[in-house]
Amino acid sequence: MPRSKKELRAEETKQAIILASGQLFAKRGFEKVTMREIAKEAGCSHTAIYLYFKDKEALLHQLAMGPLQALLERFEEILQEKSLPPAERLRTFTREFIRFNLTQRSLYNILFMTRASRVDVEEQELAVQRLRNRLFDCLRSAIKMCLPGQVAEERILAYARIYFYTLHGIVGTYLGSDETDDMLLERLGSTFELAVDVMLAGFQQTLEREWKANEN
């Protein structure tokens, strides 16, 4: 059944609010933008906006959940790829994460930084943070598969944090680049993969050094 003109206008207004919030959050930061400013940018009244979204966190949810859920599904697919050696699985994670964020650079801080909290706290109030933590858990699992022997979970968590810091640095370096994601990956893809190899070698060497020290 076709939607009425009123329903179409309501959907147009909702989409305008989502678009305006994403642009303003990216430009000025989540905390500095007000609902009134979003409404003005979207071309609706400062009271009408609350018919669609109760607050900025609702807008954050709207902007972030879809893309993050898609990335999580891709990460879970990679984890199930039993034909891939562990190191290649981690390289695939890296490529997917970098490409995902370079294709939507204006949303990166919204997706991963806005209202972010600790990854080692299980109970999270925000649904978007629970989803971020699931992504981090996938990364932690992929790293664990690459490590020799029995490794304490605390150490795996530390390695996963180090790994994410590196990914964050790579993405952050090119958020303002004029090059497309394809251009960057073609030019620097081998460097990104080398970063994976260097980190894994460092993790393994650290473990081996500690094991030898404990034997003496």
Secondary structure, 3 states (H helix, E strand, C coil): CCCCHHHHHHHHHHHHHHHHHHHHHHHHCCCCCCHHHHHHHHCCCCCHHHHCCCCHHHHHHHHHHHHHHHHHHHHHHHHCCCCCCHHHHHHHHHHHHHHHHHCCHHHHHHHHHCCCCCCCCCCCCCHHHHHHHHHHHHHHHHHHHHCCCCCCHHHHHHHHHHHHHHHHHHHHHCCCCCCCHHHHHHHHHHHHHHHHHHHHHHHHHHHHHHHHHHHC
